[in-house]
Amino acid sequence: MKNYKEVVGIDVSKKTIDAYCYHGQSHKAFINDIGGYKSLIKWVFKVVKTTEVFYCFENTGYYSLKLALYLSSQNIIYVEESPLKIKRSSGIVKEKTDVLDACLIARYAWLYREELKPSTVKSSSHLELGRLLALRDQLVRNNAGLKGTLKEMKVLLTSPTTGAGCISLKRSIDYLEKQVKSIETRIKAIVSEDSSMEKNYELLTSLRGVGLVVACQFIYHTGNFTRFDSWRAFASYCGTAPFEHRSGTSIHRRKQCHYLGDRKMKSLLSMASVSAIQHDSELRLYYKKKLAEGKDKMIAVNNVRNKLISRAFAVVKRGTPYVVLQQHAA
């Protein structure tokens, strides 16, 4: 991006987008729709008067996805960056407005232009897979809340309306379970429609502790294993990679996982690790070995999490299912 002469920072919200030309020092707001995007491009060419310009905005989920899809369809170079990176690069900022945010985004993009790489939109199958996984997670959480309410109602309430309330909750729970199964069926169909995803899915599910949800989350977060160069990079992304913390001779702490990471993926890996410890003899022995070394249980579980990540990347790179060697030993 170092050869570009101008950058446009865009602050994306639900209904509007605020654009700021860094060198042109010009700001304007547009509607967050196709018409607004067309007006944005015309305004930028009018202000900048050059084609050597790229756009930068924060990843705000569905709000920024529409803009990314439009820019990609027009073959316009853009960078979709993490909001946390931009925030931490801005220093101490006491005021917050849409105009200021757009200005800070443009400043960030210009200062780090040599390190930034153009962003690309994921394929339609990846986007749909991500939406379905998020929807399934939301329905499962809602269902868990209803089950808790039903349990409390049965134990604590004895009023005449308790029976009717329990029946209503049971119907809602059954309905949500049917919806979850329907979504899982659609997820399997999306995976089966893509030969590459289907192959990686079969390889991932050969691992003990990795089922439909964990395998699909692996595929989605890694961009079908094209986004990260190594399993260690993905472990850092998930927040399971330990980092050193030392300074001089007085500060020397043990390695710890950083709190920044994908919490959902980390939680899923924790549950997968517990299952793998129960059903995989190699990981069970590995877990017990770490405990025998005096390590805390959660540290040992984190070691198993990283083992699962390394195995996932290994089977995909090798292209063959995982085989528990110990069960074939004499």
Backbone hydrogen bonds in HBPLUS format (Angstrom, degrees):
<---DONOR---> <-ACCEPTOR-->    atom                        ^
c    i                          cat <-CA-CA->   ^        H-A-AA   ^      H-
h    n   atom  resd res      DA  || num        DHA   H-A  angle D-A-AA Bond
n    s   type  num  typ     dist DA aas  dist angle  dist       angle   num
A0004-TYR N   A0001-MET O   3.28 MM   3  5.84 168.6  2.29 116.8 120.0     1
A0005-LYS N   A0052-GLU O   3.01 MM  47  5.68 145.9  2.13 139.4 147.2     2
A0054-PHE N   A0006-GLU O   3.23 MM  48  6.76 150.7  2.32 145.2 149.6     3
A0022-TYR N   A0007-VAL O   3.12 MM  15  5.92 175.0  2.12 176.7 178.2     4
A0008-VAL N   A0054-PHE O   2.98 MM  46  6.40 154.8  2.04 153.1 160.5     5
A0056-CYS N   A0008-VAL O   2.96 MM  48  6.20 157.0  2.02 161.7 158.2     6
A0009-GLY N   A0020-TYR O   2.92 MM  11  5.19 153.9  1.99 156.6 150.3     7
A0020-TYR N   A0009-GLY O   2.83 MM  11  5.19 142.7  1.97 147.1 158.2     8
A0010-ILE N   A0056-CYS O   2.89 MM  46  6.15 153.5  1.96 164.2 168.3     9
A0011-ASP N   A0018-ASP O   2.82 MM   7  5.09 160.8  1.86 148.6 153.2    10
A0018-ASP N   A0011-ASP O   2.96 MM   7  5.09 161.2  1.99 142.0 146.6    11
A0013-SER N   A0016-THR O   3.00 MM   3  5.49 154.5  2.07 168.3 173.2    12
A0032-ASN N   A0015-LYS O   2.82 MM  17  5.17 168.0  1.83 131.1 128.0    13
A0017-ILE N   A0030-PHE O   2.79 MM  13  5.27 153.5  1.86 147.4 152.7    14
A0030-PHE N   A0017-ILE O   2.80 MM  13  5.27 156.8  1.85 154.3 162.3    15
A0019-ALA N   A0028-LYS O   2.96 MM   9  5.55 174.7  1.96 160.7 159.2    16
A0028-LYS N   A0019-ALA O   3.08 MM   9  5.55 152.7  2.16 149.6 155.6    17
A0021-CYS N   A0026-SER O   2.97 MM   5  5.37 158.8  2.01 155.1 159.6    18
A0025-GLN N   A0021-CYS O   2.76 MM   4  5.34 123.0  2.08 133.2 142.9    19
A0033-ASP N   A0031-ILE O   2.87 MM   2  5.66 133.9  2.08 106.3  92.2    20
A0036-GLY N   A0033-ASP O   3.06 MM   3  5.19 115.3  2.49  98.4 114.0    21
A0037-TYR N   A0033-ASP O   2.96 MM   4  6.29 151.5  2.04 153.4 162.1    22
A0038-LYS N   A0034-ILE O   3.03 MM   4  6.33 157.8  2.08 153.1 158.2    23
A0039-SER N   A0035-GLY O   3.07 MM   4  6.32 157.7  2.12 145.6 151.8    24
A0040-LEU N   A0036-GLY O   2.88 MM   4  6.08 145.2  2.00 142.1 152.2    25
A0041-ILE N   A0037-TYR O   3.07 MM   4  6.39 159.4  2.11 151.9 154.8    26
A0042-LYS N   A0038-LYS O   3.16 MM   4  6.43 164.3  2.19 149.4 153.4    27
A0043-TRP N   A0039-SER O   2.93 MM   4  6.07 156.9  1.99 146.4 153.1    28
A0044-VAL N   A0040-LEU O   2.93 MM   4  6.15 157.4  1.98 152.3 158.2    29
A0045-PHE N   A0041-ILE O   3.15 MM   4  6.38 166.6  2.16 152.2 154.5    30
A0046-LYS N   A0042-LYS O   3.09 MM   4  6.25 144.1  2.22 140.4 150.5    31
A0047-VAL N   A0043-TRP O   2.97 MM   4  6.20 151.4  2.05 148.9 155.9    32
A0048-VAL N   A0044-VAL O   2.77 MM   4  5.77 172.6  1.78 161.2 163.5    33
A0049-LYS N   A0045-PHE O   2.98 MM   4  4.96 138.4  2.16 113.9 126.7    34
A0055-TYR N   A0077-ILE O   3.25 MM  22  6.61 162.6  2.29 138.5 142.8    35
A0079-VAL N   A0055-TYR O   2.76 MM  24  6.21 142.9  1.89 147.2 159.6    36
A0057-PHE N   A0079-VAL O   3.09 MM  22  6.57 156.1  2.15 163.6 169.5    37
A0081-GLU N   A0057-PHE O   2.98 MM  24  6.28 154.2  2.05 153.9 159.0    38
A0059-ASN N   A0081-GLU O   2.95 MM  22  5.82 143.4  2.09 159.9 156.9    39
A0065-LEU N   A0061-GLY O   3.03 MM   4  6.11 137.2  2.21 146.5 159.4    40
A0068-ALA N   A0064-SER O   2.96 MM   4  6.23 160.5  2.00 153.0 158.8    41
A0069-LEU N   A0065-LEU O   2.89 MM   4  6.09 159.2  1.93 152.8 157.9    42
A0070-TYR N   A0066-LYS O   3.09 MM   4  6.31 154.8  2.16 144.0 150.5    43
A0071-LEU N   A0067-LEU O   2.97 MM   4  6.20 172.4  1.98 158.2 159.6    44
A0072-SER N   A0068-ALA O   2.94 MM   4  6.00 155.5  2.00 145.5 152.8    45
A0073-SER N   A0069-LEU O   2.99 MM   4  6.13 151.2  2.07 140.2 147.9    46
A0074-GLN N   A0070-TYR O   3.08 MM   4  6.37 135.6  2.28 144.4 156.3    47
A0076-ILE N   A0071-LEU O   2.90 MM   5  5.10 174.5  1.91 157.6 155.8    48
A0075-ASN N   A0072-SER O   3.12 MM   3  5.00 162.5  2.15 103.5 107.7    49
A0119-SER N   A0078-TYR O   2.88 MM  41  6.02 174.2  1.88 158.2 160.1    50
A0086-ILE N   A0082-SER O   3.39 MM   4  6.76 162.9  2.42 153.3 157.0    51
A0087-LYS N   A0083-PRO O   2.92 MM   4  6.09 158.8  1.97 148.5 155.1    52
A0088-ARG N   A0084-LEU O   2.96 MM   4  6.09 164.3  1.98 151.1 154.5    53
A0089-SER N   A0085-LYS O   3.10 MM   4  6.18 133.3  2.33 138.5 150.1    54
A0090-SER N   A0087-LYS O   3.24 MM   3  5.36 154.6  2.31 101.8 109.4    55
A0101-ASP N   A0097-THR O   2.90 MM   4  6.12 159.1  1.95 151.0 157.1    56
A0102-ALA N   A0098-ASP O   3.02 MM   4  6.20 158.1  2.07 144.2 149.4    57
A0103-CYS N   A0099-VAL O   3.01 MM   4  6.26 152.2  2.09 145.2 153.3    58
A0104-LEU N   A0100-LEU O   2.88 MM   4  6.15 155.9  1.94 151.4 157.6    59
A0105-ILE N   A0101-ASP O   2.94 MM   4  6.16 152.9  2.01 147.8 155.2    60
A0106-ALA N   A0102-ALA O   3.03 MM   4  6.24 157.7  2.08 144.4 150.1    61
A0107-ARG N   A0103-CYS O   2.93 MM   4  6.17 155.5  1.99 145.8 153.0    62
A0108-TYR N   A0104-LEU O   2.89 MM   4  6.07 159.9  1.93 146.3 151.5    63
A0109-ALA N   A0105-ILE O   2.98 MM   4  6.20 165.0  2.01 150.1 153.9    64
A0110-TRP N   A0106-ALA O   3.02 MM   4  6.22 154.4  2.09 147.2 153.8    65
A0111-LEU N   A0107-ARG O   3.00 MM   4  6.15 167.3  2.02 155.1 158.4    66
A0112-TYR N   A0108-TYR O   3.02 MM   4  6.08 155.8  2.08 152.1 158.2    67
A0113-ARG N   A0110-TRP O   3.47 MM   3  5.04 168.0  2.48 101.0 101.0    68
A0115-GLU N   A0112-TYR O   2.98 MM   3  5.47 145.4  2.10 113.5 123.5    69
A0116-LEU N   A0112-TYR O   3.09 MM   4  6.28 136.6  2.29 151.1 163.9    70
A0126-HIS N   A0123-SER O   3.10 MM   3  5.26 118.7  2.49  99.5 114.0    71
A0127-LEU N   A0123-SER O   2.97 MM   4  6.29 161.1  2.01 156.6 162.2    72
A0128-GLU N   A0124-SER O   2.94 MM   4  6.09 162.8  1.97 147.1 151.8    73
A0129-LEU N   A0125-SER O   2.92 MM   4  5.99 151.5  2.00 139.2 147.7    74
A0130-GLY N   A0126-HIS O   2.95 MM   4  6.18 157.4  2.01 148.1 153.3    75
A0131-ARG N   A0127-LEU O   3.01 MM   4  6.30 158.8  2.06 148.7 154.4    76
A0132-LEU N   A0128-GLU O   2.96 MM   4  6.12 161.1  1.99 150.7 155.4    77
A0133-LEU N   A0129-LEU O   2.98 MM   4  6.13 156.4  2.04 147.4 154.0    78
A0134-ALA N   A0130-GLY O   3.02 MM   4  6.18 156.6  2.07 146.4 152.5    79
A0135-LEU N   A0131-ARG O   2.93 MM   4  6.13 156.1  1.99 145.1 152.1    80
A0136-ARG N   A0132-LEU O   2.84 MM   4  5.98 159.2  1.88 147.6 153.4    81
A0137-ASP N   A0133-LEU O   3.02 MM   4  6.18 158.1  2.07 142.3 148.2    82
A0138-GLN N   A0134-ALA O   3.05 MM   4  6.30 154.4  2.11 144.9 151.5    83
A0139-LEU N   A0135-LEU O   2.97 MM   4  6.24 160.5  2.01 152.6 157.4    84
A0140-VAL N   A0136-ARG O   2.91 MM   4  6.11 157.3  1.96 152.4 158.7    85
A0141-ARG N   A0137-ASP O   3.03 MM   4  6.23 157.8  2.08 146.6 152.2    86
A0142-ASN N   A0138-GLN O   2.95 MM   4  6.19 158.4  1.99 147.8 154.1    87
A0143-ASN N   A0139-LEU O   2.87 MM   4  6.02 154.4  1.93 145.1 152.4    88
A0144-ALA N   A0140-VAL O   2.93 MM   4  6.15 150.2  2.02 144.1 152.1    89
A0145-GLY N   A0141-ARG O   3.05 MM   4  6.33 151.1  2.14 145.1 152.4    90
A0146-LEU N   A0142-ASN O   3.05 MM   4  6.38 152.8  2.12 146.4 153.4    91
A0147-LYS N   A0143-ASN O   2.95 MM   4  6.19 153.6  2.02 147.3 154.6    92
A0148-GLY N   A0144-ALA O   3.03 MM   4  6.27 152.0  2.11 143.7 150.8    93
A0149-THR N   A0145-GLY O   3.00 MM   4  6.27 155.3  2.06 144.9 151.7    94
A0150-LEU N   A0146-LEU O   2.87 MM   4  6.09 156.4  1.93 147.5 154.1    95
A0151-LYS N   A0147-LYS O   2.98 MM   4  6.17 154.9  2.05 144.0 150.4    96
A0152-GLU N   A0148-GLY O   3.01 MM   4  6.24 162.0  2.04 149.5 153.9    97
A0153-MET N   A0149-THR O   2.90 MM   4  6.04 154.9  1.96 147.5 155.0    98
A0154-LYS N   A0150-LEU O   3.06 MM   4  6.24 155.7  2.12 146.8 152.0    99
A0155-VAL N   A0151-LYS O   3.21 MM   4  6.42 150.7  2.30 143.3 150.7   100
A0156-LEU N   A0152-GLU O   2.88 MM   4  5.85 171.7  1.89 157.5 160.1   101
A0157-LEU N   A0153-MET O   3.20 MM   4  5.29 151.3  2.28 126.0 134.6   102
A0162-THR N   A0159-SER O   3.05 MM   3  5.46 164.2  2.08 114.8 119.9   103
A0165-GLY N   A0161-THR O   2.95 MM   4  6.14 157.6  2.00 151.4 158.4   104
A0166-CYS N   A0162-THR O   2.84 MM   4  6.07 157.3  1.89 154.1 160.1   105
A0167-ILE N   A0163-GLY O   3.02 MM   4  6.25 156.8  2.08 147.6 153.7   106
A0168-SER N   A0164-ALA O   3.04 MM   4  6.24 157.6  2.09 145.8 151.5   107
A0169-LEU N   A0165-GLY O   2.94 MM   4  6.19 157.5  1.99 148.6 154.8   108
A0170-LYS N   A0166-CYS O   2.89 MM   4  6.07 159.4  1.93 149.3 154.9   109
A0171-ARG N   A0167-ILE O   3.04 MM   4  6.26 155.2  2.10 146.0 152.2   110
A0172-SER N   A0168-SER O   3.04 MM   4  6.31 156.1  2.10 145.1 151.6   111
A0173-ILE N   A0169-LEU O   2.84 MM   4  6.09 158.3  1.88 152.1 158.3   112
A0174-ASP N   A0170-LYS O   2.89 MM   4  6.09 163.3  1.92 149.5 153.9   113
A0175-TYR N   A0171-ARG O   2.92 MM   4  6.08 154.9  1.99 144.9 152.1   114
A0176-LEU N   A0172-SER O   2.95 MM   4  6.17 162.2  1.98 150.4 154.6   115
A0177-GLU N   A0173-ILE O   2.97 MM   4  6.19 154.6  2.04 148.4 155.5   116
A0178-LYS N   A0174-ASP O   3.04 MM   4  6.30 150.2  2.13 143.1 150.7   117
A0179-GLN N   A0175-TYR O   2.99 MM   4  6.32 150.8  2.08 146.0 154.5   118
A0180-VAL N   A0176-LEU O   2.87 MM   4  6.14 152.9  1.94 148.8 156.0   119
A0181-LYS N   A0177-GLU O   3.04 MM   4  6.28 159.7  2.08 145.5 150.4   120
A0182-SER N   A0178-LYS O   2.95 MM   4  6.18 150.3  2.03 142.6 151.3   121
A0183-ILE N   A0179-GLN O   2.92 MM   4  6.19 155.0  1.98 148.3 154.4   122
A0184-GLU N   A0180-VAL O   2.92 MM   4  6.20 157.7  1.97 149.4 155.8   123
A0185-THR N   A0181-LYS O   2.95 MM   4  6.19 148.3  2.05 143.1 151.5   124
A0186-ARG N   A0182-SER O   3.09 MM   4  6.41 153.1  2.17 144.1 150.8   125
A0187-ILE N   A0183-ILE O   2.84 MM   4  6.16 152.3  1.92 150.0 158.4   126
A0188-LYS N   A0184-GLU O   2.97 MM   4  6.23 159.6  2.01 147.6 152.1   127
A0189-ALA N   A0185-THR O   3.04 MM   4  6.30 147.2  2.15 139.9 149.2   128
A0190-ILE N   A0186-ARG O   2.96 MM   4  6.28 153.7  2.03 150.3 156.4   129
A0191-VAL N   A0187-ILE O   3.04 MM   4  6.33 162.8  2.07 152.5 156.8   130
A0192-SER N   A0188-LYS O   2.95 MM   4  6.11 157.1  2.00 145.4 152.0   131
A0193-GLU N   A0189-ALA O   3.04 MM   4  6.19 134.2  2.25 140.9 152.1   132
A0193-GLU N   A0190-ILE O   3.26 MM   3  5.23 132.8  2.50  93.4 105.8   133
A0194-ASP N   A0191-VAL O   3.28 MM   3  5.59 148.8  2.38 105.0 113.2   134
A0198-GLU N   A0194-ASP O   2.84 MM   4  5.98 160.8  1.88 157.3 163.7   135
A0199-LYS N   A0195-SER O   2.98 MM   4  6.11 155.8  2.04 142.7 148.5   136
A0200-ASN N   A0196-SER O   3.07 MM   4  6.32 168.9  2.08 150.9 153.6   137
A0201-TYR N   A0197-MET O   2.81 MM   4  5.93 149.4  1.90 146.5 155.9   138
A0202-GLU N   A0198-GLU O   3.04 MM   4  6.27 157.8  2.09 146.2 151.0   139
A0203-LEU N   A0199-LYS O   3.04 MM   4  6.34 152.5  2.12 146.7 154.7   140
A0204-LEU N   A0200-ASN O   2.88 MM   4  6.05 158.0  1.93 148.1 153.7   141
A0205-THR N   A0201-TYR O   2.99 MM   4  6.15 162.6  2.02 152.3 156.5   142
A0206-SER N   A0203-LEU O   3.25 MM   3  5.38 152.8  2.33  99.4 107.4   143
A0207-LEU N   A0204-LEU O   3.05 MM   3  5.75 166.1  2.07 118.8 123.3   144
A0210-VAL N   A0207-LEU O   3.32 MM   3  5.64 164.4  2.35 126.1 127.2   145
A0215-ALA N   A0211-GLY O   2.99 MM   4  5.88 160.1  2.03 148.5 155.0   146
A0216-CYS N   A0212-LEU O   2.98 MM   4  6.09 162.9  2.01 150.2 155.3   147
A0217-GLN N   A0213-VAL O   2.87 MM   4  6.05 151.6  1.95 149.3 157.8   148
A0218-PHE N   A0214-VAL O   2.91 MM   4  6.13 151.0  2.00 145.9 153.8   149
A0219-ILE N   A0215-ALA O   3.02 MM   4  6.34 160.6  2.06 148.0 152.7   150
A0220-TYR N   A0216-CYS O   2.88 MM   4  6.08 158.6  1.93 146.4 152.3   151
A0221-HIS N   A0217-GLN O   2.92 MM   4  5.93 173.9  1.92 152.5 154.4   152
A0222-THR N   A0218-PHE O   3.07 MM   4  5.97 151.3  2.15 146.4 153.5   153
A0224-ASN N   A0219-ILE O   2.66 MM   5  4.35 163.1  1.69 148.0 149.0   154
A0223-GLY N   A0220-TYR O   3.24 MM   3  5.22 157.9  2.29 101.0 107.4   155
A0226-THR N   A0222-THR O   2.99 MM   4  6.18 147.3  2.10 148.9 154.5   156
A0227-ARG N   A0222-THR O   2.87 MM   5  5.11 157.8  1.92 154.9 150.6   157
A0234-PHE N   A0230-SER O   3.37 MM   4  6.75 153.9  2.44 141.5 148.1   158
A0235-ALA N   A0231-TRP O   2.84 MM   4  6.08 148.3  1.94 144.7 154.2   159
A0236-SER N   A0232-ARG O   2.98 MM   4  6.22 149.6  2.07 143.4 150.7   160
A0237-TYR N   A0233-ALA O   3.05 MM   4  6.34 149.4  2.15 139.4 147.8   161
A0238-CYS N   A0234-PHE O   2.90 MM   4  6.20 148.7  2.00 147.0 155.1   162
A0239-GLY N   A0235-ALA O   2.99 MM   4  6.11 128.3  2.26 136.8 150.1   163
A0240-THR N   A0235-ALA O   2.96 MM   5  5.25 159.9  2.00 155.8 154.7   164
A0239-GLY N   A0236-SER O   3.25 MM   3  5.07 134.7  2.47  91.4 103.7   165
A0262-ASP N   A0237-TYR O   3.01 MM  25  6.40 149.2  2.10 141.0 150.6   166
A0243-PHE N   A0256-GLN O   2.77 MM  13  5.40 161.1  1.80 131.8 134.0   167
A0256-GLN N   A0243-PHE O   3.04 MM  13  5.40 152.5  2.12 147.0 145.2   168
A0253-ARG N   A0245-HIS O   2.97 MM   8  5.52 162.6  2.00 174.3 168.5   169
A0247-SER N   A0251-ILE O   2.85 MM   4  5.08 154.7  1.92 139.0 140.2   170
A0251-ILE N   A0247-SER O   3.34 MM   4  5.08 159.8  2.38 154.7 151.0   171
A0266-LYS N   A0262-ASP O   3.00 MM   4  6.20 157.1  2.06 150.7 158.0   172
A0267-SER N   A0263-ARG O   2.88 MM   4  6.02 156.1  1.94 146.5 152.3   173
A0268-LEU N   A0264-LYS O   2.99 MM   4  6.25 160.4  2.03 150.4 155.6   174
A0269-LEU N   A0265-MET O   2.95 MM   4  6.13 154.8  2.02 146.1 153.0   175
A0270-SER N   A0266-LYS O   3.01 MM   4  6.24 141.3  2.17 139.6 150.0   176
A0271-MET N   A0267-SER O   3.13 MM   4  6.51 159.4  2.18 151.4 155.0   177
A0272-ALA N   A0268-LEU O   2.91 MM   4  6.13 156.0  1.97 146.8 154.5   178
A0273-SER N   A0269-LEU O   2.84 MM   4  5.93 146.7  1.95 139.3 148.1   179
A0274-VAL N   A0270-SER O   3.07 MM   4  6.38 156.7  2.13 148.9 154.0   180
A0275-SER N   A0271-MET O   3.11 MM   4  6.35 159.4  2.16 145.8 151.1   181
A0276-ALA N   A0272-ALA O   2.84 MM   4  6.02 152.1  1.92 144.2 152.7   182
A0277-ILE N   A0273-SER O   2.88 MM   4  6.08 152.7  1.95 150.2 156.7   183
A0278-GLN N   A0274-VAL O   3.33 MM   4  6.55 145.3  2.46 137.5 145.6   184
A0279-HIS N   A0275-SER O   3.07 MM   4  6.30 146.7  2.18 146.4 155.6   185
A0280-ASP N   A0276-ALA O   2.70 MM   4  5.17 144.3  1.83 148.2 151.1   186
A0284-ARG N   A0280-ASP O   2.91 MM   4  6.07 148.9  2.01 149.8 159.7   187
A0285-LEU N   A0281-SER O   3.02 MM   4  6.19 158.3  2.06 145.1 149.8   188
A0286-TYR N   A0282-GLU O   2.93 MM   4  6.15 153.1  2.00 143.9 152.4   189
A0287-TYR N   A0283-LEU O   2.81 MM   4  5.92 156.1  1.86 144.3 150.3   190
A0288-LYS N   A0284-ARG O   2.98 MM   4  6.21 162.1  2.02 147.2 151.8   191
A0289-LYS N   A0285-LEU O   2.89 MM   4  6.02 146.8  2.00 142.1 151.7   192
A0290-LYS N   A0286-TYR O   3.09 MM   4  6.38 154.7  2.15 146.7 152.1   193
A0291-LEU N   A0287-TYR O   3.09 MM   4  6.43 152.2  2.17 145.6 153.4   194
A0292-ALA N   A0288-LYS O   2.89 MM   4  6.11 153.5  1.96 145.5 152.9   195
A0293-GLU N   A0289-LYS O   3.04 MM   4  6.32 133.4  2.27 139.5 151.8   196
A0295-LYS N   A0290-LYS O   3.22 MM   5  5.82 157.4  2.28 157.8 153.9   197
A0294-GLY N   A0291-LEU O   2.93 MM   3  5.24 157.3  1.99 109.5 115.7   198
A0300-ALA N   A0296-ASP O   2.96 MM   4  6.29 156.6  2.02 153.1 160.0   199
A0301-VAL N   A0297-LYS O   2.84 MM   4  6.15 153.4  1.92 148.5 156.3   200
A0302-ASN N   A0298-MET O   2.88 MM   4  6.07 149.4  1.98 137.9 146.5   201
A0303-ASN N   A0299-ILE O   2.92 MM   4  6.26 143.8  2.06 142.8 152.7   202
A0304-VAL N   A0300-ALA O   3.09 MM   4  6.45 147.7  2.20 141.9 150.2   203
A0305-ARG N   A0301-VAL O   2.88 MM   4  6.24 148.3  1.98 145.4 155.0   204
A0306-ASN N   A0302-ASN O   3.03 MM   4  6.34 158.4  2.08 148.8 152.7   205
A0307-LYS N   A0303-ASN O   2.98 MM   4  6.24 143.0  2.12 138.1 149.0   206
A0308-LEU N   A0304-VAL O   2.91 MM   4  6.24 154.0  1.98 151.7 157.4   207
A0309-ILE N   A0305-ARG O   3.02 MM   4  6.38 157.0  2.08 148.3 154.6   208
A0310-SER N   A0306-ASN O   2.93 MM   4  6.12 164.2  1.95 147.6 151.7   209
A0311-ARG N   A0307-LYS O   2.89 MM   4  6.09 154.7  1.95 147.2 154.6   210
A0312-ALA N   A0308-LEU O   2.86 MM   4  6.06 154.8  1.93 148.0 154.9   211
A0313-PHE N   A0309-ILE O   3.06 MM   4  6.37 164.7  2.09 155.2 157.6   212
A0314-ALA N   A0310-SER O   2.93 MM   4  6.03 145.3  2.06 138.9 149.5   213
A0315-VAL N   A0311-ARG O   2.91 MM   4  6.11 165.8  1.93 157.4 158.5   214
A0316-VAL N   A0312-ALA O   3.27 MM   4  6.40 157.6  2.32 143.7 149.7   215
A0317-LYS N   A0313-PHE O   2.97 MM   4  6.04 158.0  2.02 142.4 148.9   216
A0318-ARG N   A0314-ALA O   2.81 MM   4  5.91 158.8  1.86 150.3 156.7   217
A0319-GLY N   A0315-VAL O   2.74 MM   4  5.60 142.6  1.88 133.8 144.7   218
A0328-HIS N   A0325-LEU O   2.96 MM   3  5.43 151.2  2.04 112.1 121.2   219
A0329-ALA N   A0326-GLN O   3.13 MM   3  5.11 157.2  2.18 100.9 108.0   220
